[in-house]
Amino acid sequence: MITVVGTGTGAPLDEDLLAGAELVVGGRRHLDAVRLPDTAERVVLGPLAPALDTIAARLDEERRVVVLASGDPGFFGIVRALAERFGSERLDVRPGVSSVAAAFARIGLPWDDAVVVSAHGRDPRTAVNVCRAQPKTAVLTGPGAGPAELGAALARTRADRVLVVASALGEEGREQVETVTPAEAAARDWGTAVSVVLCLDRSRALGAVRTVAGAPRHPAGWAPGEDAFAHRDSMITKFEVRALALARLGPRPGDLVWDVGAGSGSVAVECARLGAAVIAVERTADGAGRVRANAAAHGVDVTVVHGAAPGALAELAELADDPDAVFVGGGGRELPAIVEACARRARRTVVVALAALDRVPAARRALTAAGLVCDGVLLQSSRLAPLPGDVTRLAAANPVFLLWGVRPEGAAAATARTEGVAQ
């Protein structure tokens, strides 16, 4: 058996667990903090593969192995790697208090409604986008993805968030828990002792009583009727079109979605309801206000940029990195240039809704010129409409072309995944 012991953020380590150990593996600070048996071989964790090979060799020799880890080693910890290599039946796991639980305890908040995302050894954009989209997020940090990097990204789009930086949790005399703005976090060198960063919307820090832990559950349905959104003169993506657009956009936690030519913001709001971080671009001031109002009404965060595309898209480069998916609605004569600019930046897909037949060829060329594989449909729907005499007719809606371009697998920079997200 391999005894895996979580330590560092809760009660002191029961050193009886080390009795008779012939190999003890752990981080340098974990090993330095305990009294090892005189006969124990000590391996400092650096690259994981050599340590696993050493463990395998000692198990073959029937030696007793102990692995020391931070907090709860089964929560984004070493238990996964050990179980994959040696089998879960050979592990005796003694969890400690996770750094996430300890950090929330230090500030007196429940965390059953928090989303936990690991940026340790992963692309930090997933963590940044979850922080943008969710009111309560815990980020397990790593080199290049600490408080400064998170703060720099959030200061541009979610300056209303606060960051709680918990360092050296459980270490007497060294533990620190500080609350800062994203801009303040970006301006500091935090060193290597950071355990976890909490990203909070203070106005929603308590949240509602939960039955299922993690982020709010996905909506029971999507593509509600137009009356679910404030809009002007029916300038809104109709629910039939919106349903297929969402299917092709595929918004999910950790993604960033642009809604260009947002209008009422119905697509932006629905992407946010499905867990994605969203930036909406709208050229009119009243339209931008309407997007904000619709987002607030549905309880989601949408960053709104007031400006006309394609010129306004340059501002998005300052706000965030490239989007995973883009929805383009409207555009007029500028549509080819808008689609081209979006297609160059999109990591996964671009979806374009058009009412004008004449603009379809140019939009297709813009998608394919950017290396996307293009497809599309003409949507023609008829809705049930009542007639006098308790009878019903079919009322035809205006036909809409929906085009989408998908970047071939592996053709873009490595896409951020959601494997590092716990909900």
C-alpha positions in Angstrom: 0.0 0.0 0.0 0.9 3.6 -0.6 -0.1 5.9 2.3 -1.0 9.4 0.9 -1.2 12.0 3.6 -2.7 15.5 3.2 -1.0 18.1 5.4 -0.4 21.8 5.7 -3.8 23.6 6.0 -5.6 21.9 8.9 -4.6 19.8 12.0 -0.9 18.9 12.5 0.3 15.8 10.8 -0.1 12.6 12.8 3.6 11.5 12.6 2.6 8.0 13.6 1.7 7.6 9.9 5.4 7.9 9.1 6.4 5.2 11.5 8.2 2.4 9.6 8.2 4.3 6.3 11.1 3.3 4.0 10.4 5.9 1.3 8.8 9.3 1.9 7.9 11.4 -1.2 6.7 15.0 -1.0 7.4 18.7 -1.7 10.5 20.1 0.0 8.5 22.1 2.5 6.4 19.1 3.5 9.5 17.0 4.0 11.2 19.7 6.0 8.2 20.1 8.3 8.2 16.5 9.6 10.5 14.2 11.5 11.3 11.3 9.2 12.4 7.9 10.4 16.2 7.6 10.3 16.0 4.7 7.7 13.6 6.5 5.4 14.7 7.4 1.9 13.6 10.9 1.0 12.5 12.0 -2.5 11.7 15.7 -3.2 8.9 16.0 -5.7 9.9 17.8 -8.9 9.0 16.2 -12.2 6.4 13.6 -11.3 7.6 10.7 -13.6 10.9 10.0 -11.8 9.2 10.0 -8.4 6.5 7.5 -9.7 9.3 5.3 -11.0 11.0 5.4 -7.6 7.8 4.5 -5.9 7.3 1.6 -8.3 10.7 0.2 -7.6 10.3 0.4 -3.8 6.9 -1.3 -4.1 8.5 -4.1 -6.0 10.9 -4.4 -3.1 7.9 -4.5 -0.7 9.0 -1.3 1.0 6.5 0.9 2.9 5.9 4.1 0.9 4.4 7.4 2.2 3.5 10.4 0.0 3.0 13.8 1.6 0.8 16.3 -0.2 -0.9 19.6 0.5 -4.4 19.6 1.9 -6.7 17.1 0.3 -4.6 15.1 -2.2 -7.7 13.8 -3.9 -8.8 17.3 -4.9 -6.7 18.3 -7.9 -3.9 16.5 -6.3 -1.5 13.6 -6.6 -4.1 10.8 -5.9 -5.1 10.9 -9.6 -1.6 10.2 -10.8 -1.0 7.5 -8.2 -4.3 5.8 -8.9 -3.6 5.8 -12.7 -0.1 4.3 -12.2 -0.7 1.9 -9.3 -4.5 1.4 -9.0 -6.8 3.0 -6.4 -6.9 -0.3 -4.4 -3.3 0.2 -3.4 -3.8 3.7 -2.0 -4.5 4.5 1.7 -5.5 8.2 1.5 -5.6 10.3 4.6 -7.0 13.7 3.4 -6.3 17.0 5.1 -8.3 20.2 4.7 -8.1 21.5 1.1 -6.7 24.9 0.5 -10.0 25.9 -1.0 -11.9 25.0 2.1 -9.4 26.6 4.3 -9.4 29.9 2.3 -13.2 30.2 2.4 -13.1 29.4 6.1 -10.6 32.2 6.8 -13.1 34.7 5.3 -16.2 33.2 6.8 -18.0 32.3 3.6 -19.6 29.0 2.5 -18.3 27.5 -0.7 -20.9 25.0 -1.8 -21.8 27.5 -4.6 -18.2 28.2 -5.7 -16.6 27.0 -8.9 -13.1 25.6 -8.4 -10.7 25.8 -11.3 -7.0 24.7 -11.4 -4.5 26.8 -13.3 -1.6 24.8 -12.1 0.2 23.4 -15.1 -2.8 24.4 -17.3 -3.7 27.2 -19.7 -4.7 30.1 -17.4 -7.3 31.4 -19.8 -9.8 28.8 -18.5 -9.4 30.1 -15.0 -9.7 33.8 -16.2 -12.9 33.1 -18.1 -14.5 31.2 -15.2 -13.7 34.2 -13.0 -15.3 36.5 -15.5 -18.4 34.5 -15.7 -19.0 33.3 -12.1 -19.6 35.3 -9.0 -17.6 33.0 -6.7 -14.5 31.2 -8.0 -11.5 29.5 -6.4 -8.4 29.3 -8.5 -5.6 26.9 -7.7 -2.6 28.8 -8.9 0.7 27.9 -10.6 3.7 29.5 -12.2 2.5 32.1 -14.7 -1.0 31.8 -13.4 -1.0 33.5 -10.0 -2.7 36.6 -8.5 -0.8 39.1 -10.7 -1.7 37.3 -14.0 -5.4 36.8 -12.9 -5.6 40.4 -11.7 -4.1 41.8 -15.0 -6.7 39.9 -17.0 -9.7 40.7 -14.8 -8.9 44.4 -14.4 -9.8 45.0 -18.0 -13.2 43.2 -18.0 -14.3 42.5 -14.4 -12.9 45.3 -12.3 -15.9 44.8 -10.0 -14.4 41.6 -8.7 -12.2 41.3 -5.6 -9.4 38.8 -5.2 -8.7 37.1 -1.9 -5.1 35.9 -2.0 -4.4 33.1 0.5 -0.7 32.4 1.0 1.1 29.8 3.1 -2.2 28.4 4.5 -1.7 26.5 7.7 1.9 27.6 8.2 2.2 29.3 11.6 3.7 32.8 11.4 3.7 32.9 7.5 0.0 32.5 6.7 -1.5 35.6 5.0 -5.0 36.2 3.6 -5.4 39.5 1.7 -8.3 41.1 -0.2 -7.3 43.3 -3.1 -8.7 44.6 -6.4 -7.6 43.0 -9.7 -5.5 46.1 -10.4 -3.8 45.9 -7.0 -3.1 42.2 -7.6 -1.6 42.9 -11.0 0.8 45.4 -9.6 2.5 43.1 -7.0 5.0 40.3 -6.9 3.3 37.6 -4.8 6.2 35.1 -4.7 5.7 31.4 -4.5 3.8 30.9 -1.3 0.3 31.5 -2.7 -2.0 28.6 -2.0 -5.2 29.7 -3.7 -6.9 32.8 -5.0 -10.7 33.4 -4.5 -12.4 35.7 -7.1 -15.6 37.2 -5.7 -18.4 39.4 -6.7 -19.1 40.9 -3.2 -22.7 41.6 -3.9 -23.3 37.9 -4.6 -20.8 36.3 -2.3 -23.3 34.5 -0.1 -25.4 33.2 -2.9 -28.6 31.1 -2.5 -29.1 27.9 -0.5 -27.9 25.0 -2.6 -28.8 21.4 -3.1 -26.2 20.7 -5.8 -22.7 22.1 -5.2 -20.8 24.2 -7.7 -21.9 26.7 -10.3 -25.6 27.4 -10.8 -27.1 24.6 -12.8 -27.5 25.1 -16.5 -31.0 26.5 -17.5 -33.7 23.8 -17.9 -34.0 25.0 -21.5 -32.6 27.5 -23.8 -33.8 29.7 -26.7 -36.8 31.1 -24.8 -39.2 33.4 -26.7 -38.4 36.9 -27.7 -40.5 38.2 -24.8 -37.8 37.0 -22.4 -35.6 39.9 -23.5 -36.1 43.6 -23.8 -35.7 44.6 -27.5 -36.6 47.3 -30.0 -38.9 46.8 -32.9 -38.3 43.0 -32.9 -34.6 43.6 -33.5 -33.7 40.3 -31.8 -32.4 36.9 -32.9 -35.5 34.8 -33.1 -35.6 31.7 -30.8 -35.4 29.2 -33.7 -32.2 30.8 -35.0 -30.9 31.3 -31.5 -31.3 27.6 -30.7 -29.2 26.4 -33.7 -26.7 29.2 -33.2 -26.1 28.1 -29.6 -25.7 24.5 -30.7 -23.0 25.6 -33.1 -21.3 28.0 -30.7 -21.1 25.4 -27.9 -20.6 27.8 -25.0 -19.3 26.1 -21.8 -17.6 27.1 -18.6 -14.0 28.3 -19.3 -14.9 29.6 -22.8 -14.9 33.2 -24.0 -17.6 34.1 -26.5 -18.0 37.3 -28.5 -21.5 38.5 -29.6 -20.8 41.1 -32.3 -23.7 43.3 -33.3 -25.4 42.2 -30.1 -28.7 44.1 -30.5 -30.7 43.0 -27.5 -27.9 40.7 -26.4 -30.1 37.6 -26.4 -27.3 35.4 -27.7 -24.8 36.9 -25.3 -27.1 36.3 -22.3 -27.8 32.7 -23.3 -24.1 31.9 -23.7 -23.5 33.4 -20.2 -26.4 31.3 -18.8 -24.6 28.2 -20.1 -21.4 29.2 -18.2 -19.2 31.0 -20.7 -17.6 34.4 -20.3 -19.1 36.8 -22.8 -18.2 40.1 -24.4 -20.9 41.8 -26.4 -20.2 44.5 -29.0 -23.1 46.9 -29.8 -22.8 50.1 -31.9 -25.8 52.1 -30.4 -25.8 53.5 -26.9 -29.4 52.5 -26.2 -28.6 49.0 -27.5 -25.6 48.7 -25.3 -27.8 49.7 -22.3 -30.4 47.1 -23.4 -27.7 44.3 -23.4 -26.7 45.3 -19.9 -30.3 45.4 -18.7 -31.0 41.9 -20.2 -27.9 40.4 -18.6 -28.9 41.8 -15.2 -32.5 40.6 -15.6 -31.1 37.0 -16.2 -28.6 37.2 -13.4 -25.5 36.8 -15.6 -22.3 38.9 -16.3 -21.8 40.2 -19.8 -19.0 42.7 -20.6 -20.5 45.3 -23.1 -18.3 47.3 -25.5 -20.1 50.3 -27.1 -18.7 50.7 -30.6 -19.2 49.7 -34.2 -17.5 46.7 -35.7 -15.0 46.0 -37.2 -13.3 49.0 -35.6 -14.5 48.2 -32.1 -13.0 44.7 -32.4 -9.5 46.2 -31.9 -10.6 47.2 -28.4 -11.3 43.6 -27.6 -7.7 42.7 -28.0 -7.0 45.0 -25.1 -9.7 43.5 -23.0 -9.1 39.8 -23.4 -7.4 37.1 -25.4 -8.9 35.4 -28.4 -12.4 34.1 -28.2 -13.3 30.4 -28.4 -16.5 31.2 -30.4 -18.0 34.3 -32.0 -21.6 35.1 -33.0 -22.1 37.8 -35.7 -25.5 39.3 -36.0 -26.1 42.1 -38.5 -23.2 44.0 -39.9 -24.6 45.6 -43.1 -22.0 46.5 -45.7 -19.2 46.0 -43.2 -20.2 42.3 -42.7 -17.3 40.7 -44.8 -14.7 42.8 -42.9 -16.4 41.9 -39.5 -16.5 38.2 -40.3 -12.9 38.2 -41.5 -11.7 39.9 -38.3 -13.7 37.5 -36.1 -12.6 34.4 -38.1 -8.9 35.4 -37.7 -9.3 35.5 -33.9 -11.7 32.6 -33.2 -10.1 29.6 -31.7 -13.0 27.2 -32.4 -16.0 28.6 -34.4 -17.7 31.6 -35.9 -21.5 31.7 -36.4 -23.1 34.3 -38.7 -26.8 35.1 -39.0 -27.9 36.9 -42.2 -31.2 38.0 -43.5 -29.8 39.3 -46.9 -29.1 36.7 -49.5 -26.6 39.0 -51.3 -24.2 38.9 -48.3 -24.0 35.1 -48.0 -21.2 34.6 -50.6 -18.9 37.2 -49.1 -19.5 35.9 -45.5 -18.6 32.4 -46.7 -15.5 33.6 -48.4 -14.4 35.4 -45.2 -14.8 32.2 -43.2 -13.0 29.9 -45.6 -10.2 32.5 -46.2 -9.4 32.3 -42.4 -9.0 28.5 -42.6 -12.4 27.6 -41.2 -14.5 24.8 -42.6 -17.8 26.4 -43.6 -21.3 25.1 -43.6 -24.8 26.6 -43.1 -28.5 26.4 -43.5 -31.5 28.5 -44.5 -34.0 28.5 -41.6 -37.6 28.9 -42.6 -40.0 28.6 -39.8 -43.7 29.0 -39.3 -45.2 29.5 -35.9 -48.7 28.6 -34.7 -51.0 31.7 -34.6 -54.6 31.9 -33.4 -57.5 32.8 -35.7 -61.0 33.8 -34.8 -63.3 30.9 -34.3 -60.8 28.9 -32.1 -58.7 27.8 -35.0 -55.0 28.1 -35.8 -52.9 29.1 -38.8 -49.2 29.1 -39.5 -47.5 32.5 -39.5 -44.3 32.4 -41.5 -41.2 34.1 -40.0 -38.6 35.8 -42.2 -36.1 33.3 -43.5 -32.6 33.6 -42.0 -29.3 32.2 -43.3 -27.1 30.7 -40.6 -23.5 30.1 -41.6 -20.8 28.6 -39.4 -17.1 28.1 -39.8 -15.2 25.6 -37.6 -11.5 25.6 -37.2 -10.0 22.1 -38.0 -8.8 20.2 -34.9 -5.2 21.2 -34.1 -5.1 24.1 -36.5 -5.4 26.7 -33.8 -3.4 27.3 -30.6 -4.0 24.8 -27.9 -7.6 25.2 -26.9 -8.4 25.8 -23.2 -10.3 22.8 -21.8 -12.6 22.5 -18.8 -10.9 19.5 -17.2 -9.5 21.8 -14.6 -12.9 23.0 -13.5 -14.8 21.5 -10.6 -18.5 22.3 -10.4 
